[in-house]
Structures are given as structure tokens and as C-alpha cells.
Amino acid sequence: MSEVEDFLTAHQEQEIITAIRTAERNTSGEIRVHLETHTDIDAFERTLEVFHLLKMDNTKLRNSVLIYVAVHDKTFVIYGDEGIHNVVPTNFWDSTRDVMRNHFQQGNFTQGMIEGILQAGLELQKHFPWDVDTHEDELPNEISKG
């Protein structure tokens, strides 16, 4: 098995998917997680590529968030689409990043992702509240792997 396949158990993946569903319950924002072993390019640049490959830039309000993790490289990036970027302060993702990093440094990867996802959902709900008349789940909640 690859490092990515060994990174999370099936149960841990389900916990993360449940966190995504919970986070999206009160916002029109979309959250995805992508895992891969390694990137040969800058992690931020790779995040932009994956964001586009997963068609995350095709949501109606351009309010999707990708949490990209390069497992072997021990790096991650939180990226929000232009709809988010246009309405939030510069340091918008800092607290989410810090929560995740603290857990990751202690080896608590699943809990770090869950708390990061839930916090991202709370932040998104402030700027993109859920609307019962127009809300639809535009992107899959499953973890993508590369």
C-alpha cells in the first residue's frame, strides 16, 4: 500500500467525511480534502492544480475550500476560491491552519483535519450562510487521493 492509503483507516476517513457534512450543513460553502504522498512542485502551486482538477472552481458562488495534504512531505495548504478570497480578511485561514498544525505536530492527523474542517465551516457560515431555497451540495464530500 502507498503512504496515502496507509495514512488514514477507513473509519478515520468516515470521521473526516462526517466532519465535512457537518461543516457544510450551515453554509453554502464547499469543503474538500485531497491527500497525496508527495509533490515535486511548491505545495501551494500543487494545491491550485488539484483545486482545478477537482473542478472546485466551478461552484456557483466560487466558495469552495480545499485542504491539500502531502503526506510524505509533511505539508498542507488551505485554499479558498475567489468568492471567499474577495470577502474575507487576509489572515482568514490562520486560525484554522494553526489548529490543524498543532494537532499534526502531535501526530493527531485525523483530529487535526476534523477540527480544521469544522472551523472552516464556521468561518464560511459567517460569509456564506446556508440558504434553504438555493443550497445544494455541489461537490462530493469524499476524500480525493492522488
N, C-alpha and C positions, 0 to 999 in steps of 0.2 A: 504494500500500500504506500501511497505517497504521503508526504508530510501533511498535506492539506487534508487528505482522507483521515489521517490519524489525529488531526488537531481537535476535532470535536466528536463525541459519541453521537449516536442517533438521538438519544434523549436530550443531550445538550443542544443539538440543532433544533429540536422541537421547542425547547425552552426559549431559544432566540426567536423563532418564528412566532411563538405566542407573544413575546415582547413586542415584536413588530406590529402584530394585530392590535395589541393593547394601545401602543403608541399612536397608531393611525385612527383609533376609534374616535378621537376628539379633534381631528384635524383633517383638512383636505390634502395635507402633505403626504408624500410617499417616501418610505424608507426601505432601502435595500442594503444587504450585506454581501460583499464579494470577498472570497478567500482565494489566494493563490500562494504557491510556495515561494516564488522569487520574482523579482522584476529586474531586468537589465537596464532599465532607464529610471530616471527620477520617479519616486513614488507618486508625487503629485501629478506628473505628466501621465503616468500609467493609470491613475485614477480617472483622469479626463478621458482617456481612451476607453476604459471599461464603462464609464458612465454613458458614453455614446454607443458602444456595442450593445449595452443592455437597453438601449432606447429610452433612457431615463430623461433625456432632453425632449421627449415628445409628450409630456403631460400638459394638460390644458393650461394650468397656472404656472408651469415651469417651477414647481415647488417640490421637487424630489431631492432626496438626500442619499448619498452613497457613503457607506462605511467600508472602506477598502483596507484589507489586511494582507500584507505579505509575510507569511508565517515565518519562513526561514530568515528573512531579513529583519524580523522583529520591528516592523514599522507599520504604521497605519495612517490613513488620511480620512478626514470627514469633509465631504464636499457637497455643497448645496447649489442647486441650479440658479439661474439668473433671477428668477422670480423671488427667490429667498434673498439672494445677494443684494437685490435692489431695495429691500425694505428693512434690512437688519443692520445693526452696528457692526463695525469692522471686527470686533472681538467676539462676535456672536457664538462661535463654536468653542471658545476657550474653556468654558466650564465643563462642557461635555467631553472635550479632549482630556482635560485634567482628571476627571472621574475615571475615564477609561484607562488612562496611563497609570494611575495609581493602582488599579486592580491588576493590570497587565504586569507591572513591575513585581507584584507579589505572586504572579503565576495564576491569578484568577481570571483567565481569559473569558470564560463564559459569563461570569458575573459582570465583568467589565463591559462586555458587549451589551448585555441586558440593560445595565444601568445607563449606558450611553444612548441606547435606543430609546429608552423611556424618557430620558432627559431631553433628547432631540424632539420627541413627540410633544413634550410640554412646551418647549420653545416654539415649535411650529404652530401649536394651537393658538398662541398669542397673536400671530400674524396671519394665520390661515385656518380660522376656525372651521369646524365641521359644519356643513350645511345639509340638512336632511333632504332638501329638494334636489340638490345637484351632486351630492357626493357619490362617487363610485370608486372602487378600488382599481386604479388604472394600471398598477404594476404587480407582478407576483410577489408574494411575501417570502418565498423560499430563498435559501442562501444559494448564491451562484458561486461556482468554483471554476478556476481556470488553471 
